Amino acid sequence: MSTQRSGKSRPIVKRFCHHKAAVVCLVILVVLIGMAVLAPVIAPYEPTKPTGKFSQPPTAEHILGTDKIGRDMYSRILYAMRVSLLVGFLATLISTAVGVILGLVSGYFGGAVDKAIMSFTDMVMSFPYILLVLVAAAIFQPGMWSIVLILGFVDWPGVARLVRGNVLSLRETNFIKSDIAAGMPRRYILFSEILPNTVAPVLVFATSVFALSILDEAALSFLGMGVQKPTPSLGNILEGAESLSVLTDKPWLWVPAGAVIILLVVCINFVGDALRDAFDPRNEE
């Protein structure tokens, strides 16, 4: 069994490696995630305690300078990456789980169940996305877990539609019809036959949700509706960019955080595009 799986995965890895930019981005992502996970070990200072002069430019002691109250910017960005990546990952996990379950049920059972789920999905998607997120963030108390739940329960419609479409096509295949004719349990058909054949497109779609969740967290924290200080996140570090004097005279207060957000989102999108091509057997050379 393991030999068969490694044989099937080999062409996928080969097609992924054809995308040199995606391989580089994957390495960068692994490095950034490793730095975030090891932040308590490699951060030179506590991220919430002043350790230097106010708004100090980069020096040997503080390689990215200090913020407006003397906290080390390098340490804060390391911990901020942890928070932003955790928010993005958990929000993606929730939205993917909700979307997969609703998509499976809607596509397999059809009829009134399909109509009800898809009507609700269309209703959620009819609202402007950013407006829906802002309204939800304004209703609930700001904080990391509130943002995780808000983004998790706002991003699921795309996943649900994708899974439903795959289920509708798989339901008409001979191996699913033979399972139904043999009287196999619905749970087995859904989770052992249909779900494994929808993992690839869901995984690719999840990368875009992950990148979008990181951007949304940064936007909400920048507006003061997301992760609250003193807990650092890439979004609330960018709050310093609201001042024109900071934008022009103190770039170390916002450029590193902005650069990390751009790097994370670009790398995740490159990896997602490469995964899409890698899982498509038509791209076999």
Disulfide bonds with the S-S distance in Angstrom:
none
